[in-house]
Amino acid sequence: MPKKRILLVGDGNHQFIINLSNWLKKQQGEFILVDIFSLTEIKESNKRYYNECFFVKKNLFKSIFDYVKGLRLFYRFFQYKLLIKRLPNYDAINFHYMVIDNLFLANQLKKKLDAKIIISIWGSDMYRLSPKNKGYFIRACNNADKISFTNEESLHYFKKKFHWNIENLHIVRFGLAPLELLKNISKSKLESKVFLEWNVSKLAIVIGYNLSPFQQHIKILECFEKLELNLFKDKIQLILPITYGGSDDYKMQLLEKLNNLPFEFKIYDEFLTDEKVAYIRKASDVMIQLQTTDQFSGSMQEHLYTGSIVITGAWLPYQTIKKEGAWFVEINNIEQLVKVLPDVLNNFNEYKKKTFNTPQAIANLSLWENNIKNWLTLYN
């Protein structure tokens, strides 16, 4: 059987792309070669995940190109053209996340190489597409043999927005690497709380998963100021993972709000290992996920996989998860938390029973072993 050679184009340091390459090799072994054309300089520790790495090295000195945006872009594209000349032939070239660099490269590589062109749209690259890049985006999509999306909502949005009637759209999801860790944790929920030094006599409520203001922490915490939730101050502990995103000012506002509440709380504001993140998911009892927009929250899925009761916004596009059989509580606005959360806490065991089928539903959707075959089909 001849080797298939795939070129991934995107951020070669991104976990999604690293894990995709790793799982392709796990499945196909000696029958596939996975190269990376990275838009960022690849860290030395990440080069082992690819057969061959192509990227534009950062200049060791400042030049006029660094200070003038138009010239900087022109110079970068010129470097890309030089790099393209070194590329071998491929069976398929897969572009990930359609920033301006990938829009340029998709059109250039279509001209230069006789390969199947596949565009993988992640979400915000389409939803936040700037008017000036729209033409390049449409041209790149027209040049593609296949276009993939992570969920049905994005695919339908694309079809409607761009009046697409070509039958070359596919739903192909990334696996969630943390699920592999969670699957192998032998500690129970109680043992995980002990490991993390949480209060084992209280229910742990995790709020959001980063420091971004889009997580709406402040509005959520304002609900805990209400008498209806104050009544539970001796029964719950608030957990806030805020290791990335946001600003120092926002963090100070958040800490001030927490310190003025009568609840025990624990924050995580420094780097967490994958293992510790997995234990936080395993130890939590309730997760509140009410950010303004989202596509397919990996953190929320990880909480669902461990059997946490998740309270999320009905405005977020989680129909795919629901359709697969996952169960979670939906509210129409943050203020409803004041009524819904007390009911969850008062009837916790009844709510918990409803999550029985959820871990398997998330496994079906998001374990890499269940998703990698769809990527292989995309490349064939």
N, C-alpha and C positions, 0 to 999 in steps of 0.2 A: 504494500500500500504506500503510495507516494506521500511525502510530507506535505501538509498544508501550511502555508505561511501567511500569517495574519499581521497587519500593522494596526496598532491602536494609536489614535491621535488624541492627545489631551494632556492633562496634568499627570505625569508619570509618578508623582508622589501621592496621589489621591488614593485613599483606601479602596474605593470602589474599583478603580482601574487595576490596582495591585492585586486585589482579590480575584477579579475577573481573569487576569493573566494566570494567576496561581491555579485556579480551578480548571481553566482550559487545559493546562499541562497535566493536572491530576487526572482528568478524564481521558485525554488523548496521548499523554506521555510522549513517546518518541515520534508519534505521527503528526505532531503540530509544532510549529515554531511561532512564538509570539514576540514581535518586536514592538518598541514604543517610539513614537515621534512625540517628544514631550514639549509642551509649551513653557515648562519651567526646567531649570537645571536639576537633574535628578540627583538626589542624595546618594552617596556611596552605598549606604546600607540597603537602598531599594533597587539597585541595579541587578541584584541576583534574581529578581522576579521576572526578568525579561531575557530573551535570547540576545538581542542587540538593541542598544539605546542610541537614539538620535535626538540631539537637542542643541540649541544655540547657547554657547557659553557666554556668561556675563563678561563684559569688558572689565579689564583690570584698572581702567582709568576713566575718568569723566571726560565726556566730549560734548560738542555742541548738540549731538543727537539726544543726549540725556535731558536737555533743557527745553527743546522745542518739540511739542507733542507730534506735530505732523511729520517732522523729520525723523523723530524716534520711531514712528510707525513705519515710515518708508524704509528706514535702515533695517528694521527687524524683518520686514517682508523680503528685502533684498537678501538677508542672511538665510531666510527660509528657502529662497529660490536656489541658492548655492547648495544647501543641504539636500534638497530634492534630487539633485543630480547624482547624489551618492546612493540613493535608495535602490535596492534590488526590486525584482518583480514580486507581486503579492497576489494571492487568491482573493483576499478581501481587505479593504481598508475601512476601519470603523472609527468614525469621529465622535468624540464624547464632549458634550456641552458646547453649544454653538456660539462662542464668543467670536469677536471679529477675526482673531487669528485663525480659528478653525473654518470660518466662512471663506477666508482667503485661500487656505490650504485645500479645502474641499474642491474648489474650482480649479486650482493649479494642478492638483494630483489627478483630477479627472482627465486633464489634457495630457499629462506626462506618462501615466501608467495605465496599463490594461488590466484593471482589477475591478472587482465588485465594490461599489461605493455604498457604505452603510452609515447613516446618520442616526445617532442616538441622542434624542432630546431629553434632558433631565427634568425640565420644568420651568424654573425661573429664566433660563436662557430664551425661552419662548414667550413667557408671560411678561417679561420686562424688556422685550426687544425694542430697541430705540428706533424711531422713524428713519433715521439715516442708515441704519443697517438692514432695514426690512428688505430692500431690493437684493442685497447680497444673500440674505437668508433664503428668500424664495428661489434665487438662482441655484444655490447649493442644494436645496431640496429637489428642485427639478433635475439636477444632475445625479441624484441618488437612485440606486437600484432598490434600496429598502430604507425605511425610516422607522425607528423604534421609539416606544414610549414606555414609561414605567407603570402607567395606569390608564384605564378606560377614559377617565375624565379628560386627561390631557390629549388623548387621541381624538376624542370628539370635538374638543375645543379647536384643535388644529384643522380638522376637516371643515368645520364651520367658518373659522376665521379666514382660511386661505382658499375656500371653495374647492377643496381637494376631492377629486373623483377617481384618482388612480388607486388601484388595489395593491398598494405596496406598503401599507401601514401595519405595524406589528406591536403587540404588547410583550415586552421582554424585561423582566425585573432583575435588579441586582439582588444577590443574597445579602443577608445581614451576618457579617462575620461574628459579632458578639453572641448570636444565637448558638454558635458552636460552643462557646465558652459556657453559656448558661445551661446548655444540654448536659454538660459534663460536671456541673457543680453538684456535689453530693450533699452539701449542707442543706438543712431545712430552712424555712423562713426564719424561725426562731434562732437557729444557730447562726444564720447570716447576720441577724441583728446583734447577736453577741460579738461576732467577729468585727462588726463595724462600731461597736460600743454605743449602740442606740439603747434607748430605754425600752426594755423588753415588756414592760407592763402597759405600754401604750401602743395605739395604732399609729403607724408611720404614714404620713401624708406627704408625698413628694410633689412639689410645685414646679412645673416646667423642667427644662433640662439644660438651659444655658442662661447667660446674663442678658441676652437681648431684650430690649424693651418690648419687642413684639410678643414676648411670652406673657405680657400683661401682669407681671407679679404684683405691682402696686394695687391695681384694681382688685385682684384676687384677695390680697391681704386686707383690703378695706372691708371685704365681706366678713373677715374674721373679727372685725371690730364690733359687729352686730351682736346683740344679745343672744340670738338663736344659736350662734356658733360659740360665743363666749362660754356657754353652759358646758362645753366639752373640753374646757382648758386642762382638766386633769386626766383626760382620756386619750389625747392625741399629741403627737410630736410632729412638728413641721420640718421637712427636709428640703433644702434648696441647693441643687447642683448648679453653680454659677461659675464654672471654670473658664468659660470663653464667651466672647461676644460682649456687647454693651460697653459702658464707659465707667471710669472711676466715679463720676458724679452720680450716675444712675445707681451704682453699687452703694454709695453712701446713703442715697434716698431709701434704698431697699433695707439696709441695715438699721436705719433710724426707725422705719416702719415696724420692723421685726422687734426691735428693742422696746417699743411702746405697746406691744401686744402681750397678753398674759399667758402665752403659750411657750412651752419648751421648744427650742428649735436647734437645728444643726445645719451649718452651711459648709459647702465644699467649694472653695475658691482658688485652689491650687491644682496643678496637674494631677489627674487620676490615671492610674494604670488601667488597662483593659479589665484586669481581674477585679479591681475595686469597683469599677463601673458595673460589672456583672453582679457583684454582691449587693450593690445599691438597688438594682432592679429586683433581685431575688428577695431582699428584705422588706421592700415596700408593701404596704397594704392597699393604699389608694394613691392614684396618680392623677393630678389635675393638669390637663393639657388644653389650654384655652388661648393659644396664640392666634394672631389676627389672620394669618394665611399659612398654608402648609400644603405639601403634596402627598407624602407617604412616610410620615415621621418614623424613622428607625427607632428612636428612643421609646416612643409610645408602643410600637410593636413589641419591643423587648419587655416592657412592663406587662403587656397583655400575655406574652408567652409565659411569664412566671405566675400568672393567675392574679395579678393586681386588678383591683376594680378601677377602671379608668373613667374619669369624667371629662368629656371633651365637648367641643363646640359643634352644633348641628350645621354651622356654616362651613366646616372643613370637609374636604372631599374624601371621606373614608368609606364610600359605598363599596369599593372593591373588597375591603377587609370585612365589612359587614356581610356582603354576599357570600363570602367564603365560609361564614359561620362564626366569626368572632363576635363577642358580645361586649358592649360598653354602654355607658350612660351618656346620653346627649342632652345638652341644654341649649336654649336659643339665645341666651345672653348671660353675661357674668353674674348679674344680680340674682339669677335663679339659683346660684350656688347656695345662697342663704337658706333656701327651702330644701333643695335636693340633698346637700351634704348631711344635714341632720338625719334625714330619712335613711341614708346609706349607713350612717354610724349606729343608729338605733336598731337597724335590721341587717347588720353586717353579714351574718351567716346566711341569710336568705339571698342577699345580693351575691355573696361568694359562690353559692351553688350555680348561679347563672353563668359563671365563667368556665364551667366544666369543659366545654368543647373548644374554648378559645385557644389554648396552647397548641392544639393540633391544627387549628385553622391557620394560625400564624406560621407554624412549621411548614404547612403545605405552600403557603405564599412566599416565605422568605428565607428558608434554609437554602444555602448555596447548592447543596446536593439536589434540591428540587428545582432549581432555576437554571443550572448550567447547561442542561440539555437544550433549553430554548435558545441560548446563545449559539450553541453549535449548529442548531437548525438554521439560525439566522445567517450563519457564515456559509452554509452549504448551498 
